[in-house]
Amino acid sequence: MADFGGTDLEAFRAEARAWIEANFPASLKGKPNPMMREERANPSADQEAWRKAMGDKGWGVPTWPAAYGGGGLSPAEGRIIQQELGRAGAYNPIGGMGVMMFGPTLLEYGTEDQKREHIPPIVKGDLQWCQGYSEPGAGSDLASLQTRAEDKGDHFLINGQKIWTSGAQFAQWCFCLVRTDTSKKHEGISFVLIDMDQPGVEVRPIQLINGTSPFCETFFTDARAEKKNLVGPLNGGWTIGKRLLQHERSGLSGGGGMFGMGKSLEQLAKEYIGVDEQGRVADADLRARVIQNDMDWRAFQQTAMRAMAESKGNSGPSAATSIMKNAATSTLQTRAELTIEIMGHQGLGWSGDEFNKEEKEAVRSWLGGKATTIYGGSQEIQSNIISKRILGLPDLTQSH
């Protein structure tokens, strides 16, 4: 791989474009990323070939260190990869929680041995990770978690329950917050890595209103976590856990690829509503709202790219990721609602030959998208973070 400097970005773009054209299967062009869908458990031959090609190249995580299999590219080169994937109608097949959340956190807090063991499989997309944070009695007040990790000398014995563990039924590993000291709240929590393929780990998928089961209940009964898989200091997991949530919110706000943007609203409106004599969407009010949503999304994307570039030069994601997450979810939910409005009664079909695949997916995306203002920290939690950590407003809950 050539070392392209700032003056050679166009040469790098030409190389990236040629590589993508040579390796991206034509059968996948324009299709959504299966990473957030249940079909990821049974990928097609072309999906597997594309994952392997991007994983071997390291371009699934283009700016991660080359020492662990990443692309080792600059942020500018990483953006070019993203742009050229979009140009080719291609998705990034390397993703999930290992990329969005755990990997960046381990690169910051992990030991050299932990990085060399766990980062390369994430880079190649060989393993899936899930997150063991929320519990039935510890959601918004996460520090109340009660899943115990008992010190057994060379390992921890894990007992407890987690809930809303996204993709746990597909995951081989779990990064988990556990209680290692019952005498303290925040200072009694540790961050451990748990092998999901062992006795004592039970996963129960939860079916949602849109018919999918992306979230699960996870039960640990005398499960084992090796001491080498303690990340950071004992009882120091709360700091690491908060940092990981910043990476999560940054990832959730970082682009529409994971939400499957598909056709533009303008295209859909012209198909379902029709056009006027000037070739515009016939309904003027709808046309204005479609344009506004497109403007909001483009403005958000530019802001997200700037924030990501700035985070590279600072200490990583900041509390501003809470603003970005709220903005992204609001814009995407508005888009889903506009899609249903444009399709009319055809956008409310669940099954049957009278509805095409795109229409059936629209109603499921609309319903599933309601969760985006809850997971990764609810809209209200983000507003609290914004008010206290960015605007410096007083905590009214402590003044009464």
GULO-883991 format. One record per residue (C-alpha): residue number from 1; residue in three letters; x, y, z. Coordinates in steps of 0.25 Angstrom, whole numbers. Each point is the difference from the previous one (the first is absolute). Layout:
<pts>
<pt nr="NUM" rest="ALA" x="X" y="Y" z="Z"/>
...
</pts>
This chain:
<pts>
<pt nr="1" rest="MET" x="0" y="0" z="0"/>
<pt nr="2" rest="ALA" x="6" y="13" z="-4"/>
<pt nr="3" rest="ASP" x="1" y="11" z="10"/>
<pt nr="4" rest="PHE" x="-8" y="12" z="-6"/>
<pt nr="5" rest="GLY" x="2" y="13" z="6"/>
<pt nr="6" rest="GLY" x="-9" y="12" z="-1"/>
<pt nr="7" rest="THR" x="4" y="4" z="-14"/>
<pt nr="8" rest="ASP" x="-3" y="-14" z="-5"/>
<pt nr="9" rest="LEU" x="-14" y="-2" z="5"/>
<pt nr="10" rest="GLU" x="-5" y="-1" z="-14"/>
<pt nr="11" rest="ALA" x="10" y="-11" z="-4"/>
<pt nr="12" rest="PHE" x="-5" y="-7" z="13"/>
<pt nr="13" rest="ARG" x="-15" y="2" z="-5"/>
<pt nr="14" rest="ALA" x="3" y="-6" z="-13"/>
<pt nr="15" rest="GLU" x="7" y="-12" z="6"/>
<pt nr="16" rest="ALA" x="-12" y="-2" z="10"/>
<pt nr="17" rest="ARG" x="-10" y="1" z="-11"/>
<pt nr="18" rest="ALA" x="7" y="-10" z="-9"/>
<pt nr="19" rest="TRP" x="1" y="-10" z="12"/>
<pt nr="20" rest="ILE" x="-15" y="1" z="4"/>
<pt nr="21" rest="GLU" x="-4" y="-2" z="-15"/>
<pt nr="22" rest="ALA" x="9" y="-12" z="0"/>
<pt nr="23" rest="ASN" x="-5" y="-6" z="13"/>
<pt nr="24" rest="PHE" x="-14" y="4" z="3"/>
<pt nr="25" rest="PRO" x="-10" y="-10" z="-6"/>
<pt nr="26" rest="ALA" x="-10" y="6" z="-10"/>
<pt nr="27" rest="SER" x="-11" y="-8" z="6"/>
<pt nr="28" rest="LEU" x="1" y="8" z="13"/>
<pt nr="29" rest="LYS" x="-1" y="14" z="-6"/>
<pt nr="30" rest="GLY" x="-10" y="9" z="6"/>
<pt nr="31" rest="LYS" x="-4" y="-11" z="10"/>
<pt nr="32" rest="PRO" x="-1" y="3" z="15"/>
<pt nr="33" rest="ASN" x="11" y="-4" z="10"/>
<pt nr="34" rest="PRO" x="-4" y="-13" z="6"/>
<pt nr="35" rest="MET" x="8" y="3" z="13"/>
<pt nr="36" rest="MET" x="-12" y="5" z="8"/>
<pt nr="37" rest="ARG" x="-9" y="-10" z="-6"/>
<pt nr="38" rest="GLU" x="-3" y="-14" z="4"/>
<pt nr="39" rest="GLU" x="5" y="-5" z="-14"/>
<pt nr="40" rest="ARG" x="14" y="2" z="5"/>
<pt nr="41" rest="ALA" x="-1" y="-14" z="7"/>
<pt nr="42" rest="ASN" x="-1" y="-6" z="-14"/>
<pt nr="43" rest="PRO" x="8" y="8" z="-10"/>
<pt nr="44" rest="SER" x="0" y="-2" z="-15"/>
<pt nr="45" rest="ALA" x="13" y="-4" z="-7"/>
<pt nr="46" rest="ASP" x="2" y="14" z="-6"/>
<pt nr="47" rest="GLN" x="-3" y="6" z="14"/>
<pt nr="48" rest="GLU" x="11" y="-9" z="6"/>
<pt nr="49" rest="ALA" x="10" y="3" z="-12"/>
<pt nr="50" rest="TRP" x="-2" y="15" z="2"/>
<pt nr="51" rest="ARG" x="2" y="-1" z="15"/>
<pt nr="52" rest="LYS" x="13" y="-8" z="-1"/>
<pt nr="53" rest="ALA" x="5" y="10" z="-11"/>
<pt nr="54" rest="MET" x="-2" y="12" z="9"/>
<pt nr="55" rest="GLY" x="5" y="-7" z="12"/>
<pt nr="56" rest="ASP" x="13" y="-4" z="-6"/>
<pt nr="57" rest="LYS" x="2" y="14" z="-6"/>
<pt nr="58" rest="GLY" x="-3" y="6" z="14"/>
<pt nr="59" rest="TRP" x="-9" y="11" z="-7"/>
<pt nr="60" rest="GLY" x="-12" y="-4" z="9"/>
<pt nr="61" rest="VAL" x="7" y="8" z="11"/>
<pt nr="62" rest="PRO" x="9" y="9" z="-9"/>
<pt nr="63" rest="THR" x="6" y="8" z="11"/>
<pt nr="64" rest="TRP" x="3" y="-11" z="10"/>
<pt nr="65" rest="PRO" x="14" y="-3" z="2"/>
<pt nr="66" rest="ALA" x="6" y="-9" z="-11"/>
<pt nr="67" rest="ALA" x="8" y="-7" z="12"/>
<pt nr="68" rest="TYR" x="-14" y="-7" z="3"/>
<pt nr="69" rest="GLY" x="-5" y="-2" z="-14"/>
<pt nr="70" rest="GLY" x="-6" y="14" z="-2"/>
<pt nr="71" rest="GLY" x="2" y="8" z="-12"/>
<pt nr="72" rest="GLY" x="10" y="10" z="6"/>
<pt nr="73" rest="LEU" x="-6" y="11" z="-8"/>
<pt nr="74" rest="SER" x="-2" y="15" z="3"/>
<pt nr="75" rest="PRO" x="-13" y="5" z="3"/>
<pt nr="76" rest="ALA" x="-1" y="7" z="-14"/>
<pt nr="77" rest="GLU" x="3" y="-14" z="-6"/>
<pt nr="78" rest="GLY" x="-10" y="-6" z="8"/>
<pt nr="79" rest="ARG" x="-10" y="10" z="-5"/>
<pt nr="80" rest="ILE" x="4" y="-4" z="-14"/>
<pt nr="81" rest="ILE" x="-3" y="-14" z="3"/>
<pt nr="82" rest="GLN" x="-14" y="3" z="5"/>
<pt nr="83" rest="GLN" x="-3" y="9" z="-12"/>
<pt nr="84" rest="GLU" x="5" y="-10" z="-10"/>
<pt nr="85" rest="LEU" x="-8" y="-11" z="6"/>
<pt nr="86" rest="GLY" x="-12" y="9" z="-1"/>
<pt nr="87" rest="ARG" x="3" y="3" z="-15"/>
<pt nr="88" rest="ALA" x="0" y="-15" z="-3"/>
<pt nr="89" rest="GLY" x="-13" y="-3" z="8"/>
<pt nr="90" rest="ALA" x="8" y="-8" z="9"/>
<pt nr="91" rest="TYR" x="-1" y="-2" z="15"/>
<pt nr="92" rest="ASN" x="11" y="-2" z="11"/>
<pt nr="93" rest="PRO" x="-1" y="-15" z="4"/>
<pt nr="94" rest="ILE" x="8" y="2" z="12"/>
<pt nr="95" rest="GLY" x="-8" y="6" z="12"/>
<pt nr="96" rest="GLY" x="-8" y="-3" z="12"/>
<pt nr="97" rest="MET" x="3" y="3" z="14"/>
<pt nr="98" rest="GLY" x="14" y="-5" z="-1"/>
<pt nr="99" rest="VAL" x="3" y="11" z="-10"/>
<pt nr="100" rest="MET" x="-9" y="11" z="5"/>
<pt nr="101" rest="MET" x="2" y="-2" z="15"/>
<pt nr="102" rest="PHE" x="9" y="-10" z="6"/>
<pt nr="103" rest="GLY" x="12" y="1" z="-10"/>
<pt nr="104" rest="PRO" x="2" y="15" z="2"/>
<pt nr="105" rest="THR" x="-1" y="-2" z="15"/>
<pt nr="106" rest="LEU" x="10" y="-11" z="0"/>
<pt nr="107" rest="LEU" x="10" y="7" z="-8"/>
<pt nr="108" rest="GLU" x="0" y="11" z="10"/>
<pt nr="109" rest="TYR" x="-1" y="-8" z="13"/>
<pt nr="110" rest="GLY" x="5" y="-14" z="-3"/>
<pt nr="111" rest="THR" x="13" y="-7" z="2"/>
<pt nr="112" rest="GLU" x="9" y="-3" z="-12"/>
<pt nr="113" rest="ASP" x="-4" y="-15" z="2"/>
<pt nr="114" rest="GLN" x="-14" y="3" z="0"/>
<pt nr="115" rest="LYS" x="1" y="9" z="-12"/>
<pt nr="116" rest="ARG" x="7" y="-11" z="-8"/>
<pt nr="117" rest="GLU" x="-10" y="-11" z="4"/>
<pt nr="118" rest="HIS" x="-13" y="8" z="-2"/>
<pt nr="119" rest="ILE" x="2" y="11" z="-10"/>
<pt nr="120" rest="PRO" x="4" y="-9" z="-13"/>
<pt nr="121" rest="PRO" x="-13" y="-8" z="0"/>
<pt nr="122" rest="ILE" x="-8" y="13" z="1"/>
<pt nr="123" rest="VAL" x="8" y="6" z="-11"/>
<pt nr="124" rest="LYS" x="-3" y="-13" z="-9"/>
<pt nr="125" rest="GLY" x="-14" y="-1" z="5"/>
<pt nr="126" rest="ASP" x="2" y="-14" z="4"/>
<pt nr="127" rest="LEU" x="-6" y="2" z="14"/>
<pt nr="128" rest="GLN" x="-13" y="7" z="5"/>
<pt nr="129" rest="TRP" x="0" y="7" z="13"/>
<pt nr="130" rest="CYS" x="-12" y="4" z="9"/>
<pt nr="131" rest="GLN" x="-2" y="10" z="12"/>
<pt nr="132" rest="GLY" x="-3" y="-5" z="14"/>
<pt nr="133" rest="TYR" x="-4" y="14" z="6"/>
<pt nr="134" rest="SER" x="-15" y="1" z="4"/>
<pt nr="135" rest="GLU" x="-7" y="-9" z="10"/>
<pt nr="136" rest="PRO" x="-15" y="-1" z="4"/>
<pt nr="137" rest="GLY" x="3" y="9" z="12"/>
<pt nr="138" rest="ALA" x="11" y="9" z="-6"/>
<pt nr="139" rest="GLY" x="-4" y="7" z="-13"/>
<pt nr="140" rest="SER" x="2" y="15" z="1"/>
<pt nr="141" rest="ASP" x="6" y="-2" z="13"/>
<pt nr="142" rest="LEU" x="10" y="-9" z="-5"/>
<pt nr="143" rest="ALA" x="10" y="1" z="12"/>
<pt nr="144" rest="SER" x="-11" y="-8" z="8"/>
<pt nr="145" rest="LEU" x="4" y="-13" z="-8"/>
<pt nr="146" rest="GLN" x="1" y="-12" z="8"/>
<pt nr="147" rest="THR" x="6" y="-11" z="-9"/>
<pt nr="148" rest="ARG" x="11" y="-5" z="9"/>
<pt nr="149" rest="ALA" x="14" y="-4" z="-3"/>
<pt nr="150" rest="GLU" x="6" y="-8" z="11"/>
<pt nr="151" rest="ASP" x="15" y="-1" z="1"/>
<pt nr="152" rest="LYS" x="5" y="-15" z="-2"/>
<pt nr="153" rest="GLY" x="15" y="2" z="-1"/>
<pt nr="154" rest="ASP" x="3" y="-2" z="-15"/>
<pt nr="155" rest="HIS" x="-15" y="4" z="-4"/>
<pt nr="156" rest="PHE" x="-13" y="7" z="3"/>
<pt nr="157" rest="LEU" x="-13" y="-8" z="3"/>
<pt nr="158" rest="ILE" x="-11" y="8" z="-7"/>
<pt nr="159" rest="ASN" x="-14" y="-1" z="5"/>
<pt nr="160" rest="GLY" x="-12" y="10" z="-4"/>
<pt nr="161" rest="GLN" x="-9" y="4" z="-11"/>
<pt nr="162" rest="LYS" x="2" y="10" z="-11"/>
<pt nr="163" rest="ILE" x="-11" y="6" z="-9"/>
<pt nr="164" rest="TRP" x="-1" y="6" z="-14"/>
<pt nr="165" rest="THR" x="13" y="-6" z="-4"/>
<pt nr="166" rest="SER" x="0" y="3" z="-15"/>
<pt nr="167" rest="GLY" x="4" y="-12" z="-9"/>
<pt nr="168" rest="ALA" x="3" y="-9" z="12"/>
<pt nr="169" rest="GLN" x="-6" y="-12" z="-7"/>
<pt nr="170" rest="PHE" x="11" y="2" z="-11"/>
<pt nr="171" rest="ALA" x="12" y="4" z="9"/>
<pt nr="172" rest="GLN" x="12" y="-8" z="4"/>
<pt nr="173" rest="TRP" x="5" y="10" z="10"/>
<pt nr="174" rest="CYS" x="-7" y="10" z="10"/>
<pt nr="175" rest="PHE" x="7" y="13" z="6"/>
<pt nr="176" rest="CYS" x="-7" y="1" z="13"/>
<pt nr="177" rest="LEU" x="-1" y="9" z="12"/>
<pt nr="178" rest="VAL" x="0" y="-8" z="13"/>
<pt nr="179" rest="ARG" x="0" y="3" z="15"/>
<pt nr="180" rest="THR" x="13" y="-4" z="7"/>
<pt nr="181" rest="ASP" x="-2" y="8" z="12"/>
<pt nr="182" rest="THR" x="-14" y="1" z="7"/>
<pt nr="183" rest="SER" x="4" y="10" z="10"/>
<pt nr="184" rest="LYS" x="1" y="11" z="-11"/>
<pt nr="185" rest="LYS" x="-9" y="4" z="-11"/>
<pt nr="186" rest="HIS" x="8" y="6" z="-12"/>
<pt nr="187" rest="GLU" x="13" y="-4" z="6"/>
<pt nr="188" rest="GLY" x="-4" y="-14" z="1"/>
<pt nr="189" rest="ILE" x="-2" y="-3" z="-14"/>
<pt nr="190" rest="SER" x="10" y="-7" z="-10"/>
<pt nr="191" rest="PHE" x="1" y="-2" z="-15"/>
<pt nr="192" rest="VAL" x="2" y="-15" z="-4"/>
<pt nr="193" rest="LEU" x="-1" y="-8" z="-13"/>
<pt nr="194" rest="ILE" x="-8" y="-12" z="0"/>
<pt nr="195" rest="ASP" x="1" y="-12" z="-9"/>
<pt nr="196" rest="MET" x="-15" y="-2" z="-4"/>
<pt nr="197" rest="ASP" x="3" y="-15" z="-5"/>
<pt nr="198" rest="GLN" x="0" y="-6" z="14"/>
<pt nr="199" rest="PRO" x="-9" y="-7" z="10"/>
<pt nr="200" rest="GLY" x="-7" y="10" z="9"/>
<pt nr="201" rest="VAL" x="-4" y="10" z="-11"/>
<pt nr="202" rest="GLU" x="-14" y="0" z="-5"/>
<pt nr="203" rest="VAL" x="-6" y="9" z="-11"/>
<pt nr="204" rest="ARG" x="-15" y="3" z="-2"/>
<pt nr="205" rest="PRO" x="-3" y="9" z="-12"/>
<pt nr="206" rest="ILE" x="-11" y="10" z="2"/>
<pt nr="207" rest="GLN" x="-10" y="2" z="-11"/>
<pt nr="208" rest="LEU" x="-3" y="15" z="-3"/>
<pt nr="209" rest="ILE" x="-12" y="6" z="-6"/>
<pt nr="210" rest="ASN" x="6" y="0" z="-14"/>
<pt nr="211" rest="GLY" x="1" y="-15" z="0"/>
<pt nr="212" rest="THR" x="16" y="-1" z="2"/>
<pt nr="213" rest="SER" x="8" y="-4" z="12"/>
<pt nr="214" rest="PRO" x="12" y="9" z="1"/>
<pt nr="215" rest="PHE" x="0" y="0" z="15"/>
<pt nr="216" rest="CYS" x="1" y="-11" z="10"/>
<pt nr="217" rest="GLU" x="0" y="-4" z="15"/>
<pt nr="218" rest="THR" x="13" y="-6" z="4"/>
<pt nr="219" rest="PHE" x="2" y="-8" z="13"/>
<pt nr="220" rest="PHE" x="13" y="-4" z="6"/>
<pt nr="221" rest="THR" x="0" y="-11" z="10"/>
<pt nr="222" rest="ASP" x="14" y="-4" z="5"/>
<pt nr="223" rest="ALA" x="6" y="5" z="-13"/>
<pt nr="224" rest="ARG" x="15" y="2" z="-1"/>
<pt nr="225" rest="ALA" x="8" y="13" z="-4"/>
<pt nr="226" rest="GLU" x="16" y="-2" z="0"/>
<pt nr="227" rest="LYS" x="8" y="10" z="8"/>
<pt nr="228" rest="LYS" x="7" y="4" z="-13"/>
<pt nr="229" rest="ASN" x="-13" y="5" z="-5"/>
<pt nr="230" rest="LEU" x="-1" y="10" z="10"/>
<pt nr="231" rest="VAL" x="1" y="14" z="-7"/>
<pt nr="232" rest="GLY" x="6" y="11" z="8"/>
<pt nr="233" rest="PRO" x="2" y="-1" z="15"/>
<pt nr="234" rest="LEU" x="-9" y="-8" z="10"/>
<pt nr="235" rest="ASN" x="-12" y="9" z="4"/>
<pt nr="236" rest="GLY" x="4" y="10" z="-11"/>
<pt nr="237" rest="GLY" x="-11" y="-4" z="-10"/>
<pt nr="238" rest="TRP" x="-9" y="12" z="1"/>
<pt nr="239" rest="THR" x="10" y="9" z="-7"/>
<pt nr="240" rest="ILE" x="2" y="-10" z="-11"/>
<pt nr="241" rest="GLY" x="-15" y="-3" z="-1"/>
<pt nr="242" rest="LYS" x="-3" y="15" z="-1"/>
<pt nr="243" rest="ARG" x="11" y="2" z="-11"/>
<pt nr="244" rest="LEU" x="-6" y="-12" z="-8"/>
<pt nr="245" rest="LEU" x="-14" y="7" z="0"/>
<pt nr="246" rest="GLN" x="6" y="12" z="-6"/>
<pt nr="247" rest="HIS" x="5" y="-8" z="-11"/>
<pt nr="248" rest="GLU" x="-13" y="-7" z="-1"/>
<pt nr="249" rest="ARG" x="-8" y="13" z="-2"/>
<pt nr="250" rest="SER" x="11" y="5" z="-10"/>
<pt nr="251" rest="GLY" x="-3" y="-13" z="-8"/>
<pt nr="252" rest="LEU" x="-15" y="2" z="1"/>
<pt nr="253" rest="SER" x="1" y="14" z="-5"/>
<pt nr="254" rest="GLY" x="11" y="-3" z="-10"/>
<pt nr="255" rest="GLY" x="-8" y="-3" z="-12"/>
<pt nr="256" rest="GLY" x="-13" y="-6" z="-6"/>
<pt nr="257" rest="GLY" x="7" y="-12" z="-6"/>
<pt nr="258" rest="MET" x="-4" y="-9" z="12"/>
<pt nr="259" rest="PHE" x="-15" y="5" z="-2"/>
<pt nr="260" rest="GLY" x="0" y="-3" z="-14"/>
<pt nr="261" rest="MET" x="-4" y="13" z="-7"/>
<pt nr="262" rest="GLY" x="-4" y="-7" z="-13"/>
<pt nr="263" rest="LYS" x="-7" y="9" z="-11"/>
<pt nr="264" rest="SER" x="-1" y="15" z="3"/>
<pt nr="265" rest="LEU" x="-13" y="6" z="5"/>
<pt nr="266" rest="GLU" x="-1" y="8" z="-13"/>
<pt nr="267" rest="GLN" x="1" y="-13" z="-9"/>
<pt nr="268" rest="LEU" x="-11" y="-7" z="9"/>
<pt nr="269" rest="ALA" x="-9" y="12" z="-1"/>
<pt nr="270" rest="LYS" x="1" y="1" z="-15"/>
<pt nr="271" rest="GLU" x="-3" y="-14" z="-1"/>
<pt nr="272" rest="TYR" x="-12" y="0" z="10"/>
<pt nr="273" rest="ILE" x="-5" y="14" z="-1"/>
<pt nr="274" rest="GLY" x="3" y="4" z="-14"/>
<pt nr="275" rest="VAL" x="7" y="13" z="-6"/>
<pt nr="276" rest="ASP" x="-5" y="13" z="-5"/>
<pt nr="277" rest="GLU" x="2" y="7" z="-13"/>
<pt nr="278" rest="GLN" x="14" y="4" z="4"/>
<pt nr="279" rest="GLY" x="4" y="-14" z="4"/>
<pt nr="280" rest="ARG" x="-1" y="3" z="15"/>
<pt nr="281" rest="VAL" x="-7" y="-8" z="11"/>
<pt nr="282" rest="ALA" x="-15" y="3" z="-3"/>
<pt nr="283" rest="ASP" x="-4" y="3" z="15"/>
<pt nr="284" rest="ALA" x="7" y="14" z="3"/>
<pt nr="285" rest="ASP" x="-1" y="-2" z="15"/>
<pt nr="286" rest="LEU" x="6" y="-14" z="0"/>
<pt nr="287" rest="ARG" x="10" y="5" z="-10"/>
<pt nr="288" rest="ALA" x="5" y="10" z="11"/>
<pt nr="289" rest="ARG" x="0" y="-10" z="11"/>
<pt nr="290" rest="VAL" x="8" y="-9" z="-8"/>
<pt nr="291" rest="ILE" x="10" y="10" z="-4"/>
<pt nr="292" rest="GLN" x="1" y="5" z="14"/>
<pt nr="293" rest="ASN" x="3" y="-14" z="5"/>
<pt nr="294" rest="ASP" x="11" y="-2" z="-11"/>
<pt nr="295" rest="MET" x="6" y="13" z="4"/>
<pt nr="296" rest="ASP" x="0" y="-4" z="15"/>
<pt nr="297" rest="TRP" x="7" y="-13" z="-3"/>
<pt nr="298" rest="ARG" x="10" y="6" z="-9"/>
<pt nr="299" rest="ALA" x="3" y="11" z="11"/>
<pt nr="300" rest="PHE" x="1" y="-11" z="10"/>
<pt nr="301" rest="GLN" x="10" y="-9" z="-8"/>
<pt nr="302" rest="GLN" x="9" y="12" z="-2"/>
<pt nr="303" rest="THR" x="0" y="3" z="15"/>
<pt nr="304" rest="ALA" x="2" y="-14" z="3"/>
<pt nr="305" rest="MET" x="12" y="-1" z="-9"/>
<pt nr="306" rest="ARG" x="6" y="13" z="6"/>
<pt nr="307" rest="ALA" x="-2" y="-6" z="14"/>
<pt nr="308" rest="MET" x="7" y="-13" z="-3"/>
<pt nr="309" rest="ALA" x="12" y="8" z="-6"/>
<pt nr="310" rest="GLU" x="1" y="8" z="12"/>
<pt nr="311" rest="SER" x="-1" y="-12" z="9"/>
<pt nr="312" rest="LYS" x="12" y="-6" z="-6"/>
<pt nr="313" rest="GLY" x="8" y="12" z="4"/>
<pt nr="314" rest="ASN" x="-5" y="1" z="14"/>
<pt nr="315" rest="SER" x="-2" y="-11" z="10"/>
<pt nr="316" rest="GLY" x="-11" y="-7" z="-8"/>
<pt nr="317" rest="PRO" x="-15" y="1" z="1"/>
<pt nr="318" rest="SER" x="-6" y="11" z="9"/>
<pt nr="319" rest="ALA" x="-13" y="3" z="6"/>
<pt nr="320" rest="ALA" x="-4" y="6" z="-13"/>
<pt nr="321" rest="THR" x="-3" y="-14" z="-5"/>
<pt nr="322" rest="SER" x="-13" y="2" z="8"/>
<pt nr="323" rest="ILE" x="-4" y="11" z="-9"/>
<pt nr="324" rest="MET" x="3" y="-8" z="-12"/>
<pt nr="325" rest="LYS" x="-7" y="-12" z="4"/>
<pt nr="326" rest="ASN" x="-13" y="8" z="3"/>
<pt nr="327" rest="ALA" x="1" y="7" z="-13"/>
<pt nr="328" rest="ALA" x="2" y="-12" z="-8"/>
<pt nr="329" rest="THR" x="-11" y="-8" z="6"/>
<pt nr="330" rest="SER" x="-10" y="12" z="-1"/>
<pt nr="331" rest="THR" x="4" y="1" z="-15"/>
<pt nr="332" rest="LEU" x="-1" y="-15" z="-3"/>
<pt nr="333" rest="GLN" x="-13" y="-1" z="7"/>
<pt nr="334" rest="THR" x="-6" y="11" z="-8"/>
<pt nr="335" rest="ARG" x="5" y="-6" z="-13"/>
<pt nr="336" rest="ALA" x="-7" y="-13" z="4"/>
<pt nr="337" rest="GLU" x="-13" y="7" z="3"/>
<pt nr="338" rest="LEU" x="1" y="7" z="-13"/>
<pt nr="339" rest="THR" x="2" y="-13" z="-7"/>
<pt nr="340" rest="ILE" x="-13" y="-6" z="5"/>
<pt nr="341" rest="GLU" x="-7" y="13" z="-3"/>
<pt nr="342" rest="ILE" x="5" y="0" z="-14"/>
<pt nr="343" rest="MET" x="-4" y="-15" z="-2"/>
<pt nr="344" rest="GLY" x="-14" y="2" z="6"/>
<pt nr="345" rest="HIS" x="-7" y="-13" z="3"/>
<pt nr="346" rest="GLN" x="11" y="-7" z="-8"/>
<pt nr="347" rest="GLY" x="10" y="4" z="11"/>
<pt nr="348" rest="LEU" x="-8" y="-8" z="11"/>
<pt nr="349" rest="GLY" x="0" y="-14" z="-6"/>
<pt nr="350" rest="TRP" x="6" y="-11" z="8"/>
<pt nr="351" rest="SER" x="-2" y="-12" z="-9"/>
<pt nr="352" rest="GLY" x="-7" y="-4" z="-13"/>
<pt nr="353" rest="ASP" x="2" y="1" z="-14"/>
<pt nr="354" rest="GLU" x="-6" y="14" z="-2"/>
<pt nr="355" rest="PHE" x="12" y="6" z="7"/>
<pt nr="356" rest="ASN" x="14" y="-1" z="-6"/>
<pt nr="357" rest="LYS" x="13" y="-2" z="9"/>
<pt nr="358" rest="GLU" x="3" y="15" z="0"/>
<pt nr="359" rest="GLU" x="-14" y="3" z="6"/>
<pt nr="360" rest="LYS" x="1" y="-11" z="11"/>
<pt nr="361" rest="GLU" x="14" y="4" z="4"/>
<pt nr="362" rest="ALA" x="-5" y="15" z="1"/>
<pt nr="363" rest="VAL" x="-10" y="-3" z="11"/>
<pt nr="364" rest="ARG" x="10" y="-9" z="7"/>
<pt nr="365" rest="SER" x="11" y="11" z="0"/>
<pt nr="366" rest="TRP" x="-10" y="10" z="4"/>
<pt nr="367" rest="LEU" x="-4" y="-8" z="13"/>
<pt nr="368" rest="GLY" x="14" y="-5" z="2"/>
<pt nr="369" rest="GLY" x="5" y="14" z="0"/>
<pt nr="370" rest="LYS" x="-7" y="4" z="12"/>
<pt nr="371" rest="ALA" x="10" y="-7" z="8"/>
<pt nr="372" rest="THR" x="11" y="9" z="-5"/>
<pt nr="373" rest="THR" x="-4" y="11" z="11"/>
<pt nr="374" rest="ILE" x="1" y="-11" z="11"/>
<pt nr="375" rest="TYR" x="13" y="-8" z="-3"/>
<pt nr="376" rest="GLY" x="13" y="6" z="2"/>
<pt nr="377" rest="GLY" x="-5" y="8" z="11"/>
<pt nr="378" rest="SER" x="-14" y="6" z="-2"/>
<pt nr="379" rest="GLN" x="-4" y="14" z="-5"/>
<pt nr="380" rest="GLU" x="-2" y="5" z="14"/>
<pt nr="381" rest="ILE" x="13" y="-5" z="5"/>
<pt nr="382" rest="GLN" x="7" y="6" z="-12"/>
<pt nr="383" rest="SER" x="-7" y="13" z="3"/>
<pt nr="384" rest="ASN" x="5" y="0" z="15"/>
<pt nr="385" rest="ILE" x="14" y="-2" z="-5"/>
<pt nr="386" rest="ILE" x="-1" y="11" z="-10"/>
<pt nr="387" rest="SER" x="-6" y="9" z="11"/>
<pt nr="388" rest="LYS" x="11" y="-3" z="11"/>
<pt nr="389" rest="ARG" x="13" y="-3" z="-8"/>
<pt nr="390" rest="ILE" x="-2" y="9" z="-12"/>
<pt nr="391" rest="LEU" x="-9" y="12" z="5"/>
<pt nr="392" rest="GLY" x="5" y="0" z="14"/>
<pt nr="393" rest="LEU" x="-15" y="0" z="6"/>
<pt nr="394" rest="PRO" x="-2" y="-4" z="14"/>
<pt nr="395" rest="ASP" x="-5" y="-13" z="4"/>
<pt nr="396" rest="LEU" x="-14" y="3" z="5"/>
<pt nr="397" rest="THR" x="-1" y="-14" z="6"/>
<pt nr="398" rest="GLN" x="10" y="3" z="11"/>
<pt nr="399" rest="SER" x="-5" y="14" z="4"/>
<pt nr="400" rest="HIS" x="-13" y="-5" z="6"/>
</pts>
